[in-house]
Structures are given as C-alpha cells and as structure tokens.
Amino acid sequence: MLIDPPFEQLDEMQRCAASLKEAVGRMRQTVAAIWYPVKDQRMLRRFYQDLAGTGAPKLLRVELLVHPLDTPNTLTGSGLAIATRRGGWRRSCVSCCRGCRKNWGRPRVGGRWIG
C-alpha cells in the first residue's frame, strides 16, 4: 500500500501515521510505504514519533536531501517510510541511495530503522 497525500493541509503527516496505524491494526502482514516531503524539521520530528507509535513491526525511513536541512522555506528533499514484517529492505534502499548520490551530484542520503 502506498500513502502519497498532496501535503496541502498542516495535519497530513499525522493523518498518514494514523492511516498506517489503522492498516497495521487490520492487516498485521501489510507492507506499506508513505512518501513525505522533507521540509520542516519540527514537523518531521513529530512525524517520526507518530510513526514509531503505529505498531508496525519493522519501519524503515529513507530520505534523500538535495538541499541542506536548514534551507528556509524550501523542499530540501523527500522521504519514504516503509512498514513491513520482513527485513531486507535496508540493504535495497542503501543500494538505491548510492545510485542517487552517484547520479545527482552527492546529495545527502540515509536510512534508518525506527522503533
């Protein structure tokens, strides 16, 4: 399942986490991904906390930053939060991020398990 809202409302990130929590509650075996913009660090910290509280067995966060995080009023990158019961995603995402770095002039990329 892919969750990709327009992010036009201030509560979109909270709604994404709530949707993921509901999906995991209904279908424990689900694989879900949430695309999100990397823009406001305060909102992102709250989003990470909300994701950690969804009950997803494994949750990987991968972000690609094409501008420094402290660049004001701009989209600095994008992220993908992947919830799954299975491992192995980290290696695939790191490989993909290395390809992005190679082709896009060394943006900062990274991934980490949440929770």
PLY file of the C-alpha trace (Angstrom):
ply
format ascii 1.0
element vertex 115
property float x
property float y
property float z
element edge 114
property int vertex1
property int vertex2
end_header
0.00 0.00 0.00
1.34 3.45 -0.90
0.25 6.53 1.03
1.06 9.64 -1.00
-1.12 12.60 0.02
-0.77 16.08 -1.51
0.54 17.56 1.79
-1.60 20.64 1.38
-3.01 20.51 4.93
-0.91 21.00 8.06
-2.08 17.71 9.59
-1.24 15.48 6.60
1.71 13.81 8.34
-0.39 12.98 11.41
-3.11 11.60 9.13
-0.54 9.44 7.33
0.67 7.95 10.61
-2.94 7.37 11.73
-3.71 5.61 8.42
-0.65 3.42 8.82
-1.66 2.55 12.39
-5.13 1.58 11.20
-3.74 -0.54 8.33
-1.29 -2.35 10.61
-4.07 -2.94 13.12
-6.29 -4.51 10.47
-3.64 -6.37 8.46
-0.55 -7.15 10.52
1.18 -8.61 7.43
0.75 -5.46 5.35
3.60 -3.75 3.56
3.01 -0.01 3.42
5.02 2.95 2.23
4.47 6.64 2.97
6.08 9.27 0.76
6.67 12.54 2.57
8.42 15.87 1.94
11.48 16.80 3.97
10.90 20.44 4.73
10.13 21.45 8.32
12.33 19.72 10.93
9.89 20.25 13.79
7.06 18.62 11.84
9.37 15.78 10.81
10.37 15.00 14.42
6.71 14.77 15.34
6.06 12.58 12.29
8.89 10.21 13.28
7.39 9.92 16.78
3.95 9.26 15.32
5.38 6.58 13.02
7.11 4.87 15.93
3.74 4.67 17.68
1.92 2.94 14.82
2.70 -0.59 15.98
4.37 -1.50 12.68
6.69 -4.49 13.35
9.52 -3.02 11.26
9.69 0.53 9.99
12.44 1.87 7.75
12.87 5.56 6.99
14.90 6.55 3.91
15.49 10.18 2.98
17.15 11.92 0.07
18.23 15.50 0.77
19.12 17.69 -2.20
19.50 20.89 -0.14
20.82 21.49 3.40
18.21 20.89 6.11
18.44 24.48 7.32
17.48 25.97 3.93
14.45 28.15 4.77
11.07 27.80 3.03
12.10 25.15 0.54
11.67 21.47 -0.10
15.05 20.09 0.98
14.34 16.51 -0.04
11.90 13.67 0.21
11.48 10.60 2.31
9.90 7.19 2.26
8.79 5.35 5.37
8.34 1.63 4.74
6.45 -0.57 7.19
6.82 -4.32 6.84
7.09 -7.54 8.81
10.11 -8.66 6.81
13.69 -7.42 6.87
16.00 -6.93 3.92
14.69 -3.50 2.88
17.62 -1.65 4.37
20.17 -3.18 2.00
17.98 -2.48 -1.04
17.36 1.12 0.00
21.04 1.80 0.72
21.91 0.48 -2.74
19.28 2.73 -4.32
20.54 5.74 -2.34
24.09 5.12 -3.53
22.81 5.24 -7.10
21.05 8.53 -6.40
24.22 10.02 -4.90
26.22 8.94 -7.94
23.75 10.39 -10.44
22.61 13.52 -8.59
25.87 15.10 -7.52
26.25 13.85 -3.96
23.05 14.76 -2.15
22.90 13.55 1.43
21.03 10.28 1.69
20.41 7.94 4.54
18.18 5.35 6.02
17.46 4.07 9.49
15.15 1.73 11.30
12.59 3.44 13.52
11.42 1.97 16.81
0 1
1 2
2 3
3 4
4 5
5 6
6 7
7 8
8 9
9 10
10 11
11 12
12 13
13 14
14 15
15 16
16 17
17 18
18 19
19 20
20 21
21 22
22 23
23 24
24 25
25 26
26 27
27 28
28 29
29 30
30 31
31 32
32 33
33 34
34 35
35 36
36 37
37 38
38 39
39 40
40 41
41 42
42 43
43 44
44 45
45 46
46 47
47 48
48 49
49 50
50 51
51 52
52 53
53 54
54 55
55 56
56 57
57 58
58 59
59 60
60 61
61 62
62 63
63 64
64 65
65 66
66 67
67 68
68 69
69 70
70 71
71 72
72 73
73 74
74 75
75 76
76 77
77 78
78 79
79 80
80 81
81 82
82 83
83 84
84 85
85 86
86 87
87 88
88 89
89 90
90 91
91 92
92 93
93 94
94 95
95 96
96 97
97 98
98 99
99 100
100 101
101 102
102 103
103 104
104 105
105 106
106 107
107 108
108 109
109 110
110 111
111 112
112 113
113 114
